[in-house]
Amino acid sequence: MERRITRTKGKRYCTVEIGLRDGCLYITGENGCIVTPVRARRLAIEYWQTYFEEDSNFIHEMNERCGTHFRSARSAAKYVTRQNGEYHGLDATEVDGQVFLMQSCGCIHESIAKWFPEVKKLIPWHLNQLRAGCEHQEKLGWGKGFTVALTKHTLTAAQREVIQADLDRKYQDKIEKLFKTRWADILNSDFAAYHAIKAAFNKDHVTVYDMESLRMAHVVGGYNRNDISKKVEAWLKDELRKENPPEVFDHAVYEDSIGAPCPSCGTLYGHQWIKRELPEEIVNLAHTVLTNDVPCGCISCVNMTDGHKGEHLPNGREDINGTAISS
């Protein structure tokens, strides 16, 4: 379900586009000024004239490409608008003898809230399926410009659990990487194999059979573990853990909150997109705005004691001064 509405006031306009799909809400828009076609054509020519005046090589390049012989920036600008459209270079749309020149677009939520008060409550739920944090983190104001500092003394139970799990994972990865390197040394070196078996079994003498049995643990086509290899493997991992004790969390600073665990649920801020389900109130309001079943609450409805005099046009435009404009 989608709807696009444009409202005008004097020589200004604002458009809002609202969509609700599969529980996901988006609100974008554009605003700008309204001029006559004559004015728009003049602005387009001025735009290209300025472009050519900035570097005379631009005219030379166009002459070579198009087979023209222009010398002045203004004559070259007129040629561009004749060939590519009278409003070429402008974000312009002509409707009913008026030209709407877009000056800004996208998430212009401040302007949308001003021009469309009935949409204001929906704006905080824009792109509810693409949230960087959980609802607890949003309430705390986490996000861009908010630095989170944690110490071992300030961690909550949820934060401690998440941080420790991450440390454990990284530590396990580190041990596994070290193990692969050392294990390869043992398999490829008689000296390393001799001392590994001697230490693992705590015995004074190591036979050639022991060393060959250990090497049989690594055969073509797979990993053939035997009693000797299991014993040496366990010993080696214990040694690696003794040589490389696990890291203990002391403190951390998270710029812009990125990676900081939520104190309530442990969610890592900014590590994945999180969908926030729309409250029933917001869903109902969105349907109302999209279907326009009730008075819109627009600027004129708020400011005029006698209510909104203009006709509401689905996916159309309306003059907030009270004059309906056809789509």
GUGUPA-945168 format. One record per residue (C-alpha): residue in three letters; x, y, z. Coordinates in steps of 0.5 Angstrom, whole numbers, plus 500, padded with zeros to 3 digits. Layout:
+---------+-----+-----+-----+
| residuo |  xx |  yy |  zz |
+---------+-----+-----+-----+
|     ALA |   X |   Y |   Z |
...
+---------+-----+-----+-----+
% end
This chain:
+---------+-----+-----+-----+
| residuo |  xx |  yy |  zz |
+---------+-----+-----+-----+
|     MET | 500 | 500 | 500 |
|     GLU | 503 | 507 | 498 |
|     ARG | 501 | 514 | 497 |
|     ARG | 504 | 520 | 495 |
|     ILE | 501 | 527 | 496 |
|     THR | 504 | 534 | 495 |
|     ARG | 501 | 540 | 498 |
|     THR | 503 | 547 | 496 |
|     LYS | 503 | 554 | 500 |
|     GLY | 504 | 560 | 495 |
|     LYS | 510 | 559 | 491 |
|     ARG | 513 | 553 | 496 |
|     TYR | 511 | 546 | 495 |
|     CYS | 512 | 539 | 499 |
|     THR | 511 | 532 | 497 |
|     VAL | 511 | 526 | 502 |
|     GLU | 511 | 519 | 500 |
|     ILE | 509 | 514 | 505 |
|     GLY | 509 | 506 | 504 |
|     LEU | 507 | 500 | 508 |
|     ARG | 509 | 493 | 506 |
|     ASP | 509 | 487 | 510 |
|     GLY | 510 | 491 | 517 |
|     CYS | 515 | 495 | 514 |
|     LEU | 514 | 503 | 514 |
|     TYR | 518 | 508 | 510 |
|     ILE | 517 | 516 | 509 |
|     THR | 520 | 520 | 504 |
|     GLY | 519 | 526 | 501 |
|     GLU | 521 | 532 | 497 |
|     ASN | 520 | 540 | 497 |
|     GLY | 522 | 546 | 493 |
|     CYS | 519 | 552 | 489 |
|     ILE | 514 | 553 | 484 |
|     VAL | 516 | 557 | 478 |
|     THR | 513 | 559 | 471 |
|     PRO | 515 | 555 | 465 |
|     VAL | 518 | 562 | 463 |
|     ARG | 522 | 562 | 469 |
|     ALA | 524 | 555 | 469 |
|     ARG | 527 | 555 | 462 |
|     ARG | 531 | 561 | 464 |
|     LEU | 534 | 558 | 470 |
|     ALA | 536 | 552 | 466 |
|     ILE | 539 | 556 | 461 |
|     GLU | 543 | 560 | 467 |
|     TYR | 545 | 553 | 470 |
|     TRP | 548 | 551 | 463 |
|     GLN | 551 | 558 | 462 |
|     THR | 555 | 558 | 469 |
|     TYR | 557 | 551 | 467 |
|     PHE | 561 | 553 | 461 |
|     GLU | 563 | 559 | 464 |
|     GLU | 567 | 555 | 469 |
|     ASP | 572 | 552 | 464 |
|     SER | 572 | 554 | 456 |
|     ASN | 574 | 547 | 455 |
|     PHE | 567 | 545 | 456 |
|     ILE | 565 | 549 | 450 |
|     HIS | 571 | 546 | 446 |
|     GLU | 569 | 539 | 448 |
|     MET | 562 | 540 | 446 |
|     ASN | 563 | 543 | 439 |
|     GLU | 568 | 537 | 437 |
|     ARG | 563 | 532 | 440 |
|     CYS | 556 | 535 | 436 |
|     GLY | 560 | 538 | 430 |
|     THR | 558 | 545 | 433 |
|     HIS | 561 | 552 | 433 |
|     PHE | 559 | 555 | 439 |
|     ARG | 564 | 561 | 442 |
|     SER | 560 | 564 | 448 |
|     ALA | 557 | 560 | 454 |
|     ARG | 550 | 563 | 453 |
|     SER | 549 | 560 | 446 |
|     ALA | 552 | 553 | 448 |
|     ALA | 547 | 553 | 454 |
|     LYS | 541 | 555 | 449 |
|     TYR | 543 | 549 | 445 |
|     VAL | 544 | 544 | 450 |
|     THR | 536 | 546 | 453 |
|     ARG | 534 | 545 | 445 |
|     GLN | 537 | 539 | 444 |
|     ASN | 536 | 535 | 451 |
|     GLY | 529 | 539 | 454 |
|     GLU | 528 | 546 | 456 |
|     TYR | 529 | 544 | 463 |
|     HIS | 535 | 540 | 462 |
|     GLY | 539 | 540 | 468 |
|     LEU | 534 | 542 | 473 |
|     ASP | 530 | 537 | 478 |
|     ALA | 523 | 540 | 474 |
|     THR | 516 | 537 | 473 |
|     GLU | 511 | 541 | 470 |
|     VAL | 504 | 540 | 472 |
|     ASP | 498 | 545 | 469 |
|     GLY | 502 | 550 | 467 |
|     GLN | 507 | 550 | 473 |
|     VAL | 514 | 548 | 474 |
|     PHE | 515 | 544 | 481 |
|     LEU | 523 | 545 | 482 |
|     MET | 526 | 540 | 487 |
|     GLN | 531 | 543 | 492 |
|     SER | 531 | 537 | 497 |
|     CYS | 529 | 530 | 497 |
|     GLY | 530 | 524 | 501 |
|     CYS | 529 | 523 | 509 |
|     ILE | 527 | 531 | 510 |
|     HIS | 523 | 529 | 516 |
|     GLU | 523 | 536 | 519 |
|     SER | 519 | 539 | 513 |
|     ILE | 515 | 533 | 512 |
|     ALA | 512 | 534 | 520 |
|     LYS | 511 | 541 | 518 |
|     TRP | 507 | 540 | 512 |
|     PHE | 504 | 534 | 514 |
|     PRO | 502 | 534 | 521 |
|     GLU | 498 | 527 | 521 |
|     VAL | 504 | 524 | 519 |
|     LYS | 509 | 526 | 525 |
|     LYS | 507 | 520 | 529 |
|     LEU | 509 | 516 | 524 |
|     ILE | 516 | 519 | 522 |
|     PRO | 520 | 515 | 528 |
|     TRP | 518 | 509 | 525 |
|     HIS | 521 | 510 | 518 |
|     LEU | 525 | 504 | 516 |
|     ASN | 523 | 500 | 522 |
|     GLN | 526 | 494 | 519 |
|     LEU | 533 | 497 | 519 |
|     ARG | 534 | 499 | 526 |
|     ALA | 541 | 499 | 529 |
|     GLY | 539 | 497 | 536 |
|     CYS | 534 | 494 | 540 |
|     GLU | 528 | 498 | 543 |
|     HIS | 532 | 499 | 550 |
|     GLN | 538 | 502 | 546 |
|     GLU | 534 | 507 | 543 |
|     LYS | 531 | 509 | 549 |
|     LEU | 538 | 510 | 552 |
|     GLY | 540 | 515 | 546 |
|     TRP | 545 | 510 | 543 |
|     GLY | 547 | 511 | 536 |
|     LYS | 551 | 516 | 532 |
|     GLY | 555 | 521 | 536 |
|     PHE | 554 | 517 | 543 |
|     THR | 560 | 514 | 546 |
|     VAL | 559 | 508 | 550 |
|     ALA | 564 | 506 | 556 |
|     LEU | 564 | 500 | 560 |
|     THR | 568 | 497 | 565 |
|     LYS | 569 | 490 | 569 |
|     HIS | 565 | 494 | 575 |
|     THR | 559 | 497 | 571 |
|     LEU | 557 | 491 | 566 |
|     THR | 550 | 488 | 567 |
|     ALA | 549 | 481 | 567 |
|     ALA | 547 | 481 | 560 |
|     GLN | 553 | 485 | 558 |
|     ARG | 558 | 481 | 562 |
|     GLU | 555 | 474 | 558 |
|     VAL | 555 | 477 | 551 |
|     ILE | 562 | 480 | 552 |
|     GLN | 565 | 473 | 555 |
|     ALA | 562 | 469 | 550 |
|     ASP | 566 | 474 | 545 |
|     LEU | 572 | 473 | 548 |
|     ASP | 571 | 465 | 549 |
|     ARG | 570 | 465 | 542 |
|     LYS | 576 | 469 | 540 |
|     TYR | 580 | 465 | 545 |
|     GLN | 578 | 459 | 542 |
|     ASP | 580 | 461 | 535 |
|     LYS | 587 | 463 | 537 |
|     ILE | 588 | 457 | 540 |
|     GLU | 586 | 453 | 534 |
|     LYS | 590 | 457 | 530 |
|     LEU | 596 | 456 | 534 |
|     PHE | 595 | 449 | 535 |
|     LYS | 595 | 448 | 527 |
|     THR | 602 | 451 | 526 |
|     ARG | 605 | 447 | 532 |
|     TRP | 602 | 440 | 530 |
|     ALA | 604 | 441 | 523 |
|     ASP | 611 | 442 | 526 |
|     ILE | 611 | 436 | 530 |
|     LEU | 608 | 432 | 524 |
|     ASN | 614 | 434 | 520 |
|     SER | 620 | 434 | 525 |
|     ASP | 623 | 428 | 528 |
|     PHE | 626 | 433 | 534 |
|     ALA | 619 | 436 | 535 |
|     ALA | 615 | 429 | 535 |
|     TYR | 620 | 426 | 540 |
|     HIS | 619 | 431 | 545 |
|     ALA | 612 | 432 | 544 |
|     ILE | 611 | 424 | 545 |
|     LYS | 616 | 425 | 551 |
|     ALA | 612 | 430 | 555 |
|     ALA | 605 | 428 | 553 |
|     PHE | 606 | 421 | 556 |
|     ASN | 611 | 423 | 561 |
|     LYS | 616 | 418 | 559 |
|     ASP | 624 | 417 | 558 |
|     HIS | 624 | 413 | 552 |
|     VAL | 621 | 414 | 545 |
|     THR | 621 | 409 | 540 |
|     VAL | 621 | 410 | 533 |
|     TYR | 614 | 406 | 533 |
|     ASP | 611 | 411 | 537 |
|     MET | 613 | 417 | 532 |
|     GLU | 611 | 413 | 526 |
|     SER | 604 | 412 | 530 |
|     LEU | 604 | 419 | 531 |
|     ARG | 605 | 421 | 524 |
|     MET | 600 | 416 | 522 |
|     ALA | 595 | 421 | 525 |
|     HIS | 596 | 425 | 519 |
|     VAL | 595 | 421 | 512 |
|     VAL | 592 | 422 | 505 |
|     GLY | 585 | 423 | 505 |
|     GLY | 583 | 424 | 512 |
|     TYR | 585 | 425 | 519 |
|     ASN | 586 | 418 | 523 |
|     ARG | 587 | 419 | 530 |
|     ASN | 590 | 414 | 534 |
|     ASP | 591 | 414 | 542 |
|     ILE | 598 | 417 | 541 |
|     SER | 595 | 422 | 537 |
|     LYS | 590 | 424 | 542 |
|     LYS | 594 | 424 | 547 |
|     VAL | 599 | 429 | 544 |
|     GLU | 594 | 433 | 541 |
|     ALA | 591 | 434 | 548 |
|     TRP | 598 | 435 | 551 |
|     LEU | 599 | 441 | 546 |
|     LYS | 593 | 444 | 547 |
|     ASP | 594 | 444 | 554 |
|     GLU | 601 | 447 | 553 |
|     LEU | 598 | 453 | 549 |
|     ARG | 593 | 455 | 554 |
|     LYS | 598 | 455 | 559 |
|     GLU | 603 | 459 | 554 |
|     ASN | 597 | 464 | 552 |
|     PRO | 592 | 465 | 558 |
|     PRO | 585 | 468 | 556 |
|     GLU | 584 | 475 | 556 |
|     VAL | 580 | 478 | 562 |
|     PHE | 575 | 484 | 560 |
|     ASP | 577 | 490 | 564 |
|     HIS | 574 | 496 | 560 |
|     ALA | 572 | 498 | 553 |
|     VAL | 570 | 504 | 549 |
|     TYR | 565 | 504 | 543 |
|     GLU | 565 | 510 | 539 |
|     ASP | 558 | 512 | 536 |
|     SER | 556 | 506 | 540 |
|     ILE | 558 | 501 | 535 |
|     GLY | 559 | 494 | 538 |
|     ALA | 556 | 496 | 545 |
|     PRO | 552 | 490 | 548 |
|     CYS | 545 | 492 | 551 |
|     PRO | 545 | 493 | 558 |
|     SER | 538 | 489 | 558 |
|     CYS | 538 | 484 | 553 |
|     GLY | 545 | 484 | 550 |
|     THR | 544 | 486 | 543 |
|     LEU | 550 | 488 | 540 |
|     TYR | 549 | 495 | 537 |
|     GLY | 550 | 496 | 530 |
|     HIS | 552 | 489 | 528 |
|     GLN | 546 | 487 | 524 |
|     TRP | 539 | 490 | 522 |
|     ILE | 533 | 489 | 527 |
|     LYS | 526 | 489 | 525 |
|     ARG | 522 | 493 | 530 |
|     GLU | 515 | 491 | 530 |
|     LEU | 510 | 497 | 529 |
|     PRO | 505 | 498 | 535 |
|     GLU | 498 | 497 | 533 |
|     GLU | 497 | 504 | 534 |
|     ILE | 502 | 506 | 529 |
|     VAL | 499 | 501 | 524 |
|     ASN | 492 | 504 | 524 |
|     LEU | 495 | 511 | 524 |
|     ALA | 499 | 509 | 517 |
|     HIS | 492 | 506 | 514 |
|     THR | 488 | 512 | 516 |
|     VAL | 493 | 517 | 512 |
|     LEU | 494 | 512 | 507 |
|     THR | 487 | 511 | 505 |
|     ASN | 485 | 518 | 508 |
|     ASP | 478 | 516 | 511 |
|     VAL | 478 | 522 | 516 |
|     PRO | 480 | 529 | 516 |
|     CYS | 488 | 530 | 515 |
|     GLY | 490 | 534 | 520 |
|     CYS | 494 | 538 | 515 |
|     ILE | 497 | 545 | 516 |
|     SER | 490 | 549 | 514 |
|     CYS | 486 | 544 | 518 |
|     VAL | 490 | 546 | 524 |
|     ASN | 491 | 553 | 523 |
|     MET | 484 | 555 | 520 |
|     THR | 478 | 555 | 525 |
|     ASP | 473 | 553 | 519 |
|     GLY | 477 | 547 | 517 |
|     HIS | 480 | 545 | 511 |
|     LYS | 476 | 548 | 505 |
|     GLY | 480 | 544 | 500 |
|     GLU | 478 | 537 | 497 |
|     HIS | 483 | 531 | 499 |
|     LEU | 486 | 528 | 493 |
|     PRO | 488 | 520 | 493 |
|     ASN | 496 | 520 | 491 |
|     GLY | 494 | 528 | 488 |
|     ARG | 496 | 535 | 491 |
|     GLU | 492 | 540 | 495 |
|     ASP | 493 | 547 | 496 |
|     ILE | 494 | 548 | 504 |
|     ASN | 491 | 555 | 503 |
|     GLY | 484 | 551 | 501 |
|     THR | 484 | 550 | 493 |
|     ALA | 484 | 543 | 491 |
|     ILE | 489 | 542 | 485 |
|     SER | 488 | 536 | 480 |
|     SER | 493 | 530 | 479 |
+---------+-----+-----+-----+
% end
